[in-house]
Amino acid sequence: MTGTVTHDGQHDPRYGGVAMALHWATAAAIFLMLASGLTMTRMAPGMTAFNLYQWHKALGITVLALTLIRLVWRLGHRPPPLPDAMPALERLGARLAHLGFYALLLGMPLSGWLLVSVSPLNLPTSWFGYFLIPHLPAPADVGLRQTLNSLSETAHGLAGWILLALLFVHIGAALRHALILRDHVLRSMLPRWLAPRKG
């Protein structure tokens, strides 16, 4: 847990700078990944669509990497405590939502990576033009590859819609804490200059 003691002697629980940077970098990558995914699947085939697919795949690898870094960082850095007044059911919901986010932010990029790796198109994946991302190991059997392709495509699309829904819930909950409950939950993930402590 991180934070400071304010002038009135109360503890102001906050995430550390690294945790904040990882959170907002992941949030930006997720937004761009979802936006590109929704756009590219509605575009006619062509160079613009191909480039957008490449950006989408690169963003997915970025989300995967950021999520792994966040998990490692989280092992050694406890988050600020939830408000004492928060009901037990809401605490459980918050913990389940965070677990759901981690599961989706690992599973969604991995399913996309698998989808590309077993695709009959066998297209390379470039990380923003800097280097190529190798395919995941895939079976040589054509029938098994087709099955994996279908399963990974379904899982990837479903995970995207679930992630989008969970994001709306997450944003709504954050706004509720900030505007209605007026507690420290949202403020703890914002830079101090952007959300100074009240009081």
Backbone as ProteinMPNN parsed JSONL, in Angstrom:
{"seq_chain_A": "MTGTVTHDGQHDPRYGGVAMALHWATAAAIFLMLASGLTMTRMAPGMTAFNLYQWHKALGITVLALTLIRLVWRLGHRPPPLPDAMPALERLGARLAHLGFYALLLGMPLSGWLLVSVSPLNLPTSWFGYFLIPHLPAPADVGLRQTLNSLSETAHGLAGWILLALLFVHIGAALRHALILRDHVLRSMLPRWLAPRKG", "coords_chain_A": {"N_chain_A": [[0.846, -1.189, 0.0], [0.477, 2.244, -0.754], [0.874, 5.763, -0.1], [0.259, 8.946, 1.547], [0.645, 10.901, 4.543], [-1.59, 13.344, 5.391], [-2.053, 16.929, 5.999], [-3.913, 17.033, 8.027], [-3.426, 14.824, 9.473], [-4.498, 12.431, 8.565], [-4.475, 9.359, 6.728], [-3.838, 9.21, 3.303], [-4.713, 7.087, 1.059], [-3.079, 5.803, -1.787], [-2.309, 4.619, -5.078], [0.969, 3.709, -6.231], [3.36, 5.48, -8.339], [4.311, 3.834, -10.452], [2.349, 1.832, -10.611], [0.142, 3.407, -11.303], [0.992, 4.39, -13.81], [1.174, 1.994, -15.293], [-1.492, 1.182, -15.175], [-2.917, 3.24, -16.585], [-1.61, 3.212, -19.037], [-2.263, 0.653, -19.892], [-5.039, 0.952, -20.01], [-5.294, 2.836, -22.108], [-4.214, 1.348, -24.226], [-6.058, -0.761, -24.328], [-8.415, 0.585, -25.044], [-7.739, 1.523, -27.632], [-7.249, -0.938, -28.833], [-9.77, -2.235, -28.732], [-11.291, -0.387, -30.2], [-10.009, -0.466, -32.704], [-10.444, -3.137, -33.318], [-13.264, -3.295, -33.557], [-13.566, -1.625, -35.725], [-11.978, -2.622, -37.881], [-13.11, -5.061, -38.554], [-15.3, -4.367, -39.944], [-14.523, -3.264, -42.253], [-13.805, -3.091, -45.77], [-11.782, -5.488, -47.53], [-8.348, -4.654, -47.977], [-5.444, -2.482, -48.223], [-5.569, -0.595, -46.165], [-7.225, -1.834, -44.28], [-5.624, -4.077, -43.756], [-3.357, -2.877, -42.564], [-4.592, -1.853, -40.281], [-5.359, -4.183, -39.008], [-2.803, -5.126, -38.384], [-1.964, -3.181, -36.542], [-3.874, -3.649, -34.577], [-3.198, -6.252, -33.747], [-0.614, -5.75, -32.762], [-1.231, -4.028, -30.665], [-2.641, -5.817, -29.072], [-0.585, -7.603, -28.263], [0.874, -5.771, -26.819], [-0.914, -5.145, -24.727], [-0.994, -7.654, -23.501], [1.694, -7.888, -22.621], [1.877, -5.666, -20.867], [-0.015, -6.428, -18.978], [1.13, -8.733, -17.859], [3.388, -7.569, -16.691], [2.093, -5.927, -14.83], [0.95, -7.859, -13.165], [3.23, -9.06, -12.046], [4.286, -6.833, -10.736], [2.23, -6.337, -8.935], [2.465, -8.439, -7.149], [4.405, -7.696, -5.338], [3.493, -5.31, -4.328], [1.027, -4.057, -2.505], [-2.345, -3.046, -3.124], [-4.077, 0.094, -2.398], [-6.317, 0.128, 0.45], [-9.832, -0.688, 0.261], [-12.651, 1.531, 0.821], [-13.698, 1.766, 4.237], [-16.404, 1.844, 4.685], [-17.546, 0.46, 2.618], [-19.844, -1.968, 1.561], [-19.793, -5.544, 2.175], [-20.605, -7.113, 0.012], [-20.174, -5.438, -2.173], [-17.418, -5.195, -2.005], [-16.667, -7.801, -2.617], [-17.635, -7.898, -5.242], [-15.964, -5.983, -6.445], [-13.461, -7.228, -6.221], [-13.904, -9.542, -7.739], [-14.38, -8.366, -10.214], [-11.864, -7.283, -10.783], [-10.347, -9.622, -10.954], [-11.632, -10.71, -13.154], [-10.923, -8.847, -15.105], [-8.122, -9.279, -15.273], [-8.111, -11.939, -16.168], [-9.35, -11.661, -18.683], [-7.609, -9.867, -19.934], [-5.393, -11.375, -20.223], [-6.325, -13.71, -21.499], [-7.653, -12.795, -23.82], [-5.693, -11.496, -25.599], [-4.039, -13.767, -25.929], [-5.75, -15.621, -27.14], [-6.196, -14.294, -29.531], [-3.61, -14.267, -30.54], [-3.209, -16.998, -30.87], [-5.173, -17.421, -32.79], [-4.134, -16.054, -35.015], [-1.852, -17.569, -35.348], [-2.709, -20.095, -36.191], [-4.076, -19.553, -38.445], [-5.072, -20.05, -41.831], [-4.117, -18.171, -43.6], [-1.651, -17.395, -42.705], [-0.312, -15.002, -42.029], [2.221, -12.602, -41.172], [2.955, -11.06, -37.964], [3.524, -7.843, -37.064], [5.186, -5.788, -34.719], [4.23, -2.821, -34.527], [5.814, -2.209, -36.727], [8.462, -2.489, -35.934], [9.556, -4.995, -35.179], [9.088, -8.532, -35.826], [6.517, -10.6, -34.49], [6.714, -13.837, -33.415], [4.806, -16.739, -34.467], [2.644, -18.699, -32.344], [3.408, -22.059, -31.274], [1.954, -24.511, -33.357], [-0.244, -27.204, -34.28], [0.531, -29.575, -36.9], [-1.43, -30.91, -38.258], [-4.038, -30.39, -40.483], [-6.829, -30.423, -40.09], [-7.035, -30.198, -37.29], [-5.895, -27.709, -36.915], [-7.805, -26.12, -38.192], [-9.954, -26.49, -36.471], [-8.928, -25.359, -34.097], [-8.614, -22.777, -35.049], [-11.269, -21.968, -35.458], [-12.296, -22.189, -32.831], [-10.632, -20.412, -31.388], [-11.209, -18.033, -32.682], [-13.908, -17.658, -32.015], [-13.699, -17.532, -29.201], [-12.063, -15.276, -28.942], [-13.61, -13.179, -30.034], [-15.861, -13.27, -28.308], [-14.648, -12.722, -25.844], [-13.859, -10.103, -26.313], [-16.319, -8.674, -26.392], [-17.235, -9.167, -23.791], [-15.216, -7.942, -22.335], [-15.611, -5.283, -23.136], [-18.146, -4.785, -22.006], [-17.512, -5.131, -19.288], [-15.78, -3.021, -18.96], [-17.502, -0.804, -19.179], [-18.984, -1.195, -16.832], [-16.927, -0.935, -14.969], [-16.065, 1.733, -15.376], [-18.454, 3.067, -14.777], [-18.71, 2.362, -12.057], [-16.442, 3.615, -11.012], [-17.053, 6.335, -11.488], [-19.299, 6.537, -9.875], [-18.161, 6.229, -7.326], [-16.645, 8.557, -7.295], [-18.425, 10.744, -7.786], [-20.82, 10.335, -6.391], [-20.532, 8.719, -3.968], [-18.204, 9.902, -3.161], [-15.636, 9.13, -2.235], [-12.255, 7.841, -1.76], [-11.616, 6.134, -3.851], [-11.491, 6.423, -6.784], [-9.782, 8.619, -6.819], [-7.442, 7.571, -5.801], [-6.165, 6.407, -7.928], [-5.429, 8.418, -9.566], [-3.129, 10.991, -10.607], [-1.682, 13.162, -8.141], [-1.783, 15.895, -8.707], [-3.939, 16.04, -10.378], [-6.079, 15.132, -8.962], [-6.358, 16.325, -6.186], [-6.299, 15.79, -2.633], [-9.299, 16.22, -0.822], [-10.426, 18.525, 1.681]], "CA_chain_A": [[0.0, 0.0, 0.0], [1.211, 3.499, -0.781], [0.067, 6.914, 0.266], [0.936, 9.925, 2.362], [-0.126, 11.434, 5.658], [-1.933, 14.716, 5.035], [-1.867, 17.936, 7.038], [-4.83, 16.796, 9.145], [-3.033, 13.602, 10.145], [-5.168, 11.266, 8.016], [-3.747, 8.688, 5.657], [-4.46, 9.353, 1.983], [-4.231, 5.905, 0.338], [-2.939, 6.004, -3.224], [-1.409, 3.733, -5.802], [2.251, 4.308, -6.551], [3.499, 6.006, -9.692], [4.449, 2.745, -11.422], [1.028, 1.21, -10.761], [-0.689, 4.345, -12.066], [1.458, 4.415, -15.208], [0.776, 0.731, -15.912], [-2.955, 1.175, -15.295], [-3.402, 4.136, -17.636], [-1.07, 2.729, -20.309], [-3.105, -0.486, -20.267], [-6.353, 1.473, -20.381], [-5.187, 3.437, -23.44], [-4.014, 0.266, -25.196], [-7.327, -1.484, -24.438], [-9.343, 1.421, -25.818], [-7.322, 1.488, -29.035], [-7.404, -2.304, -29.316], [-11.189, -2.483, -28.968], [-11.744, 0.487, -31.289], [-9.483, -0.987, -33.967], [-11.107, -4.405, -33.59], [-14.615, -3.036, -34.04], [-13.496, -0.941, -37.017], [-11.362, -3.412, -38.951], [-13.996, -6.156, -38.968], [-16.36, -3.791, -40.763], [-13.898, -2.635, -43.411], [-13.569, -3.915, -46.954], [-10.378, -5.895, -47.63], [-7.47, -3.697, -48.642], [-4.227, -2.153, -47.482], [-5.929, 0.11, -44.935], [-7.693, -2.853, -43.341], [-4.462, -4.887, -43.38], [-2.556, -2.1, -41.614], [-5.332, -1.757, -39.03], [-5.202, -5.499, -38.383], [-1.459, -5.182, -37.816], [-1.978, -2.349, -35.34], [-4.691, -4.353, -33.582], [-2.401, -7.352, -33.203], [0.47, -5.172, -31.972], [-1.835, -3.542, -29.424], [-2.95, -6.982, -28.258], [0.667, -8.047, -27.652], [1.216, -4.745, -25.829], [-1.792, -5.366, -23.573], [-0.523, -8.875, -22.844], [2.944, -7.579, -21.924], [1.574, -4.769, -19.75], [-0.741, -7.187, -17.959], [2.11, -9.577, -17.168], [4.187, -6.674, -15.84], [1.235, -5.516, -13.718], [0.81, -8.985, -12.245], [4.488, -9.177, -11.313], [4.381, -5.669, -9.842], [1.211, -6.478, -7.899], [2.914, -9.415, -6.157], [5.211, -7.044, -4.312], [2.943, -4.006, -3.963], [-0.389, -4.177, -2.181], [-3.126, -1.86, -3.499], [-4.706, 0.787, -1.266], [-7.526, -0.561, 0.921], [-11.133, -0.147, -0.119], [-13.239, 2.3, 1.919], [-14.248, 0.975, 5.343], [-17.873, 1.826, 4.628], [-18.027, -0.318, 1.477], [-20.46, -3.234, 1.964], [-19.033, -6.752, 1.843], [-20.979, -7.574, -1.321], [-19.481, -4.582, -3.14], [-16.004, -5.572, -1.955], [-16.553, -9.036, -3.378], [-17.819, -7.539, -6.641], [-14.755, -5.286, -6.912], [-12.385, -8.217, -6.366], [-14.236, -10.399, -8.876], [-14.191, -7.568, -11.425], [-10.432, -7.2, -11.057], [-9.93, -10.941, -11.436], [-12.16, -10.829, -14.503], [-10.084, -8.037, -15.995], [-6.85, -9.952, -15.497], [-8.367, -13.119, -16.994], [-9.618, -11.217, -20.05], [-6.434, -9.203, -20.508], [-4.47, -12.443, -20.596], [-6.959, -14.642, -22.423], [-8.02, -12.2, -25.11], [-4.535, -11.437, -26.502], [-3.547, -15.106, -26.223], [-6.641, -16.236, -28.128], [-5.907, -13.631, -30.798], [-2.301, -14.75, -30.986], [-3.443, -18.352, -31.374], [-5.955, -17.292, -34.018], [-3.198, -15.697, -36.08], [-0.861, -18.636, -35.51], [-3.291, -21.251, -36.899], [-4.81, -19.071, -39.603], [-4.56, -20.543, -43.124], [-3.458, -17.069, -44.306], [-0.252, -17.411, -42.249], [0.234, -13.648, -42.138], [3.105, -12.242, -40.058], [2.507, -10.019, -37.043], [4.576, -6.857, -36.816], [4.933, -4.912, -33.575], [4.318, -1.417, -34.962], [6.855, -2.057, -37.735], [9.806, -2.577, -35.369], [10.028, -6.375, -35.251], [8.017, -9.498, -36.03], [6.133, -11.462, -33.388], [6.599, -15.201, -33.949], [3.572, -17.462, -34.199], [2.659, -19.721, -31.313], [3.504, -23.414, -31.845], [0.654, -24.997, -33.805], [-0.169, -28.571, -34.834], [0.657, -29.671, -38.357], [-2.661, -31.479, -38.802], [-4.882, -29.328, -41.037], [-8.134, -30.452, -39.43], [-6.892, -29.671, -35.93], [-5.652, -26.265, -37.05], [-9.087, -25.499, -38.502], [-10.739, -26.505, -35.239], [-8.351, -24.334, -33.223], [-8.905, -21.481, -35.654], [-12.667, -21.654, -35.183], [-12.47, -22.004, -31.393], [-9.939, -19.194, -30.962], [-11.947, -16.89, -33.227], [-15.102, -17.493, -31.18], [-13.278, -17.094, -27.873], [-11.527, -13.917, -29.036], [-14.729, -12.249, -30.206], [-16.666, -13.25, -27.083], [-13.873, -12.02, -24.816], [-13.898, -8.678, -26.625], [-17.597, -8.105, -25.956], [-17.278, -9.217, -22.327], [-14.313, -6.89, -21.859], [-16.272, -4.001, -23.36], [-19.194, -4.668, -20.99], [-16.873, -4.954, -17.989], [-15.236, -1.66, -18.937], [-18.604, 0.104, -18.853], [-19.274, -1.38, -15.412], [-15.79, -0.39, -14.236], [-16.122, 3.199, -15.467], [-19.619, 3.489, -14.011], [-18.416, 2.236, -10.632], [-15.476, 4.66, -10.658], [-17.778, 7.609, -11.436], [-20.165, 6.49, -8.683], [-17.315, 6.511, -6.159], [-16.156, 9.931, -7.34], [-19.465, 11.766, -7.824], [-21.913, 10.062, -5.452], [-19.988, 8.33, -2.666], [-17.165, 10.904, -2.875], [-14.561, 8.548, -1.436], [-10.915, 7.943, -2.351], [-11.344, 5.025, -4.772], [-10.99, 6.925, -8.065], [-8.673, 9.539, -6.56], [-6.22, 6.819, -5.508], [-5.516, 6.015, -9.177], [-5.155, 9.633, -10.327], [-2.006, 11.785, -10.1], [-2.111, 14.086, -7.086], [-2.106, 17.208, -9.281], [-5.215, 15.958, -11.064], [-7.136, 14.86, -7.986], [-5.83, 16.579, -4.843], [-7.168, 15.346, -1.548], [-10.208, 17.25, -0.313], [-10.437, 18.678, 3.124]], "C_chain_A": [[0.877, 1.233, 0.0], [0.277, 4.63, -0.398], [0.886, 7.863, 1.107], [0.035, 10.315, 3.517], [-0.348, 12.916, 5.397], [-1.796, 15.636, 6.234], [-2.774, 17.726, 8.234], [-4.551, 15.468, 9.837], [-3.682, 12.342, 9.62], [-4.355, 10.672, 6.869], [-4.526, 8.795, 4.359], [-3.965, 8.191, 1.118], [-4.211, 6.138, -1.168], [-2.093, 4.884, -3.806], [-0.1, 4.466, -6.059], [2.316, 4.745, -8.008], [3.603, 4.924, -10.752], [3.099, 2.093, -11.68], [0.093, 2.102, -11.568], [-0.314, 4.338, -13.545], [1.035, 3.146, -15.94], [-0.728, 0.685, -16.147], [-3.411, 2.008, -16.484], [-2.82, 3.771, -19.001], [-1.89, 1.543, -20.814], [-4.473, -0.014, -20.726], [-6.336, 2.073, -21.787], [-5.041, 2.36, -24.508], [-5.302, -0.523, -25.406], [-8.314, -0.702, -25.295], [-9.009, 1.365, -27.304], [-7.505, 0.097, -29.636], [-8.863, -2.614, -29.638], [-11.706, -1.647, -30.139], [-11.261, -0.038, -32.644], [-10.151, -2.307, -34.336], [-12.506, -4.226, -34.139], [-14.609, -2.416, -35.429], [-13.032, -1.875, -38.128], [-12.267, -4.535, -39.449], [-15.15, -5.669, -39.831], [-15.821, -3.127, -42.027], [-13.787, -3.624, -44.561], [-12.098, -4.297, -47.0], [-9.554, -4.882, -48.418], [-6.297, -3.37, -47.75], [-4.546, -1.453, -46.163], [-6.395, -0.878, -43.875], [-6.528, -3.715, -42.864], [-3.619, -4.16, -42.331], [-3.255, -1.99, -40.264], [-5.282, -3.085, -38.267], [-3.825, -5.615, -37.723], [-1.367, -4.358, -36.53], [-2.761, -3.03, -34.222], [-3.9, -5.481, -32.937], [-1.258, -6.829, -32.33], [-0.053, -4.641, -30.641], [-2.176, -4.7, -28.499], [-1.715, -7.522, -27.55], [1.103, -7.059, -26.566], [0.385, -4.908, -24.565], [-1.335, -6.594, -22.79], [0.74, -8.599, -22.027], [2.696, -6.695, -20.707], [0.867, -5.515, -18.62], [0.2, -8.092, -17.173], [2.985, -8.742, -16.234], [3.368, -6.246, -14.625], [1.084, -6.634, -12.693], [2.076, -9.166, -11.402], [4.627, -8.047, -10.309], [3.421, -5.819, -8.668], [1.642, -7.447, -6.793], [3.695, -8.752, -5.026], [4.667, -5.715, -3.833], [1.441, -4.138, -3.746], [-1.132, -2.908, -2.597], [-3.681, -1.167, -2.264], [-5.971, 0.058, -0.832], [-8.789, 0.098, 0.388], [-11.713, 0.622, 1.06], [-13.853, 1.391, 2.981], [-15.756, 0.821, 5.242], [-18.408, 0.979, 3.477], [-18.607, -1.649, 1.955], [-19.662, -4.437, 1.467], [-19.344, -7.243, 0.434], [-20.292, -6.744, -2.402], [-17.982, -4.886, -3.167], [-15.765, -6.831, -2.776], [-16.682, -8.756, -4.875], [-16.593, -6.868, -7.227], [-13.62, -6.274, -7.142], [-12.638, -9.127, -7.566], [-14.038, -9.657, -10.199], [-12.715, -7.473, -11.792], [-9.89, -8.536, -11.555], [-10.399, -11.165, -12.871], [-11.34, -10.045, -15.506], [-8.774, -8.761, -16.301], [-7.028, -11.175, -16.394], [-8.585, -12.728, -18.454], [-8.387, -10.612, -20.713], [-5.291, -10.172, -20.773], [-5.067, -13.317, -21.698], [-7.251, -14.059, -23.788], [-6.817, -12.058, -26.05], [-4.018, -12.825, -26.877], [-4.425, -15.81, -27.264], [-6.445, -15.6, -29.504], [-4.59, -14.089, -31.396], [-2.426, -16.16, -31.562], [-4.197, -18.316, -32.699], [-5.055, -16.98, -35.209], [-2.256, -16.861, -36.392], [-1.395, -19.828, -36.288], [-4.08, -20.835, -38.13], [-4.224, -19.638, -40.897], [-3.861, -19.439, -43.931], [-1.981, -16.966, -43.944], [0.413, -16.041, -42.405], [1.139, -13.339, -40.954], [2.465, -11.172, -39.187], [3.675, -9.105, -36.729], [4.21, -6.005, -35.614], [5.257, -3.486, -33.986], [5.478, -1.184, -35.931], [8.275, -2.206, -37.222], [10.383, -3.984, -35.447], [8.82, -7.288, -35.407], [7.783, -10.316, -34.767], [5.981, -12.879, -33.94], [5.24, -15.816, -33.622], [3.755, -18.403, -33.013], [2.816, -21.098, -31.975], [2.107, -23.948, -32.175], [0.8, -26.392, -34.392], [-0.09, -28.542, -36.357], [-0.618, -30.176, -39.006], [-3.623, -30.373, -39.232], [-6.237, -29.276, -40.331], [-8.082, -29.874, -38.039], [-6.646, -28.171, -35.96], [-6.958, -25.526, -37.343], [-9.977, -25.433, -37.264], [-10.241, -25.431, -34.274], [-8.64, -22.937, -33.743], [-10.326, -21.042, -35.327], [-12.893, -21.358, -33.7], [-11.836, -20.695, -30.912], [-10.642, -17.95, -31.482], [-13.191, -16.606, -32.394], [-14.736, -16.951, -29.806], [-12.8, -15.645, -27.891], [-12.645, -12.889, -29.177], [-15.577, -12.134, -28.955], [-15.951, -12.491, -25.974], [-13.891, -10.517, -25.046], [-15.182, -8.021, -26.152], [-17.729, -8.112, -24.436], [-16.394, -8.126, -21.736], [-14.957, -5.521, -22.017], [-17.354, -3.763, -22.31], [-18.59, -4.409, -19.615], [-16.257, -3.57, -17.856], [-16.317, -0.642, -18.596], [-18.954, 0.018, -17.373], [-18.181, -0.725, -14.565], [-15.811, 1.137, -14.224], [-17.306, 3.73, -14.677], [-19.377, 3.426, -12.513], [-17.444, 3.324, -10.176], [-16.151, 6.023, -10.544], [-18.704, 7.662, -10.224], [-19.359, 6.81, -7.426], [-16.896, 7.974, -6.121], [-17.26, 10.957, -7.144], [-20.568, 11.569, -6.782], [-21.379, 9.736, -4.057], [-18.891, 9.288, -2.199], [-16.091, 10.356, -1.93], [-13.263, 8.576, -2.235], [-10.648, 6.964, -3.483], [-10.795, 5.509, -6.112], [-9.757, 7.803, -7.86], [-7.359, 8.792, -6.342], [-5.468, 6.392, -6.763], [-5.22, 7.213, -10.074], [-3.939, 10.352, -9.758], [-2.491, 12.841, -9.122], [-2.479, 15.463, -7.646], [-3.464, 17.222, -9.949], [-6.375, 15.755, -10.092], [-6.585, 15.064, -6.596], [-6.825, 16.138, -3.788], [-8.025, 16.499, -1.045], [-10.093, 17.35, 1.192], [-9.301, 19.541, 3.609]], "O_chain_A": [[1.905, 1.269, 0.676], [-0.943, 4.475, -0.374], [2.067, 7.622, 1.358], [-1.176, 10.095, 3.483], [0.611, 13.662, 5.202], [-1.469, 15.199, 7.337], [-2.463, 18.177, 9.336], [-5.33, 15.028, 10.684], [-3.448, 11.266, 10.171], [-3.651, 11.377, 6.146], [-5.722, 8.509, 4.314], [-2.903, 8.297, 0.505], [-5.189, 6.606, -1.752], [-1.271, 4.282, -3.116], [-0.066, 5.695, -6.101], [1.437, 4.421, -8.806], [3.045, 5.071, -11.839], [2.741, 1.829, -12.828], [-0.659, 1.619, -12.414], [-1.179, 4.287, -14.419], [0.586, 3.213, -17.084], [-1.188, 0.21, -17.185], [-4.203, 1.54, -17.303], [-3.468, 3.997, -20.023], [-2.178, 1.438, -22.006], [-5.009, -0.516, -21.714], [-7.258, 1.846, -22.57], [-5.662, 2.44, -25.568], [-5.611, -0.915, -26.532], [-8.97, -1.268, -26.169], [-9.896, 1.18, -28.137], [-7.871, -0.037, -30.804], [-9.164, -3.186, -30.686], [-12.468, -2.141, -30.97], [-12.018, -0.052, -33.614], [-10.4, -2.576, -35.511], [-12.902, -4.918, -35.077], [-15.524, -2.643, -36.221], [-13.634, -1.91, -39.201], [-12.205, -4.918, -40.617], [-15.894, -6.476, -40.387], [-16.57, -2.504, -42.779], [-13.689, -4.833, -44.353], [-11.247, -3.523, -46.561], [-10.023, -4.325, -49.411], [-6.167, -3.913, -46.652], [-3.875, -1.687, -45.157], [-6.01, -0.776, -42.71], [-6.456, -4.049, -41.682], [-3.216, -4.754, -41.33], [-2.602, -2.029, -39.221], [-5.176, -3.105, -37.04], [-3.709, -6.148, -36.62], [-0.763, -4.792, -35.549], [-2.357, -2.992, -33.06], [-3.93, -5.646, -31.718], [-0.967, -7.401, -31.279], [0.603, -4.785, -29.609], [-2.023, -4.589, -27.283], [-1.779, -7.862, -26.369], [1.633, -7.457, -25.528], [0.913, -4.819, -23.457], [-1.296, -6.574, -21.559], [0.843, -9.025, -20.877], [3.245, -6.946, -19.634], [1.124, -5.26, -17.443], [0.079, -8.203, -15.953], [3.286, -9.164, -15.117], [3.89, -6.205, -13.511], [1.091, -6.38, -11.488], [1.999, -9.398, -10.195], [5.036, -8.266, -9.169], [3.759, -5.468, -7.537], [1.237, -7.297, -5.64], [3.644, -9.207, -3.883], [5.302, -5.049, -3.016], [0.68, -4.312, -4.698], [-0.604, -1.807, -2.438], [-3.751, -1.772, -1.194], [-6.634, -0.569, -1.659], [-8.806, 1.295, 0.101], [-11.305, 0.388, 2.198], [-14.456, 0.368, 2.658], [-16.319, -0.193, 5.655], [-19.621, 0.798, 3.371], [-17.937, -2.386, 2.678], [-18.948, -4.356, 0.467], [-18.456, -7.734, -0.264], [-19.876, -7.28, -3.429], [-17.353, -4.839, -4.224], [-14.797, -6.924, -3.53], [-15.933, -9.308, -5.681], [-16.215, -7.141, -8.367], [-12.9, -6.178, -8.136], [-11.717, -9.447, -8.318], [-13.586, -10.241, -11.183], [-12.353, -7.57, -12.964], [-9.069, -8.575, -12.472], [-9.679, -11.727, -13.696], [-11.089, -10.509, -16.618], [-8.364, -8.845, -17.459], [-6.205, -11.428, -17.275], [-8.068, -13.384, -19.358], [-8.149, -10.817, -21.903], [-4.332, -9.833, -21.466], [-4.41, -13.623, -22.693], [-7.115, -14.744, -24.802], [-6.913, -12.467, -27.207], [-3.604, -13.043, -28.015], [-3.923, -16.502, -28.149], [-6.519, -16.285, -30.524], [-4.472, -14.273, -32.608], [-1.836, -16.481, -32.594], [-3.9, -19.083, -33.615], [-5.199, -17.572, -36.279], [-1.91, -17.104, -37.548], [-0.632, -20.508, -36.976], [-4.69, -21.677, -38.788], [-3.004, -19.701, -41.043], [-3.096, -19.739, -44.848], [-1.161, -16.517, -44.745], [1.555, -15.94, -42.855], [0.853, -13.77, -39.837], [1.55, -10.468, -39.616], [4.692, -9.543, -36.193], [3.073, -5.55, -35.491], [6.379, -3.006, -33.825], [6.059, -0.1, -35.96], [9.218, -2.063, -38.001], [11.565, -4.154, -35.746], [7.684, -6.886, -35.158], [8.726, -10.679, -34.064], [5.184, -13.093, -34.854], [4.607, -15.459, -32.629], [4.865, -18.845, -32.716], [2.398, -21.28, -33.118], [1.19, -23.845, -31.36], [1.849, -26.729, -34.941], [-0.576, -27.618, -37.008], [-0.865, -29.901, -40.181], [-3.981, -29.513, -38.426], [-6.731, -28.194, -40.013], [-8.983, -29.137, -37.639], [-7.15, -27.445, -35.104], [-7.195, -24.441, -36.812], [-10.669, -24.44, -37.039], [-11.036, -24.684, -33.702], [-8.884, -22.017, -32.962], [-10.561, -19.889, -34.964], [-13.588, -20.405, -33.348], [-12.434, -19.962, -30.124], [-10.671, -16.923, -30.803], [-13.496, -15.45, -32.099], [-15.376, -16.028, -29.302], [-13.091, -14.877, -26.975], [-12.628, -11.851, -28.515], [-15.975, -11.034, -28.572], [-16.569, -11.712, -25.248], [-13.934, -9.74, -24.092], [-15.149, -6.934, -25.575], [-18.272, -7.173, -23.855], [-16.767, -7.468, -20.765], [-14.856, -4.684, -21.12], [-17.468, -2.658, -21.781], [-19.087, -3.572, -18.861], [-16.215, -3.009, -16.761], [-16.081, 0.279, -17.814], [-19.195, 1.04, -16.73], [-18.467, -0.05, -13.576], [-15.599, 1.758, -13.182], [-17.181, 4.737, -13.979], [-19.786, 4.323, -11.776], [-17.598, 3.888, -9.092], [-15.865, 6.784, -9.62], [-18.871, 8.719, -9.616], [-19.812, 7.565, -6.565], [-16.801, 8.568, -5.047], [-17.072, 11.936, -6.423], [-21.183, 12.541, -6.342], [-21.733, 10.399, -3.082], [-18.675, 9.463, -1.0], [-15.69, 11.011, -0.968], [-13.174, 9.25, -3.261], [-9.547, 6.96, -4.033], [-9.734, 5.052, -6.536], [-8.804, 7.737, -8.636], [-6.288, 9.31, -6.658], [-4.286, 6.055, -6.697], [-4.805, 7.04, -11.22], [-3.729, 10.33, -8.545], [-3.599, 13.358, -9.265], [-3.379, 16.125, -7.128], [-4.085, 18.278, -10.08], [-7.507, 16.154, -10.366], [-6.358, 14.089, -5.878], [-8.033, 16.115, -4.019], [-7.538, 17.615, -0.866], [-9.718, 16.399, 1.879], [-9.17, 19.769, 4.812]]}, "name": "protein", "num_of_chains": 1, "seq": "MTGTVTHDGQHDPRYGGVAMALHWATAAAIFLMLASGLTMTRMAPGMTAFNLYQWHKALGITVLALTLIRLVWRLGHRPPPLPDAMPALERLGARLAHLGFYALLLGMPLSGWLLVSVSPLNLPTSWFGYFLIPHLPAPADVGLRQTLNSLSETAHGLAGWILLALLFVHIGAALRHALILRDHVLRSMLPRWLAPRKG"}
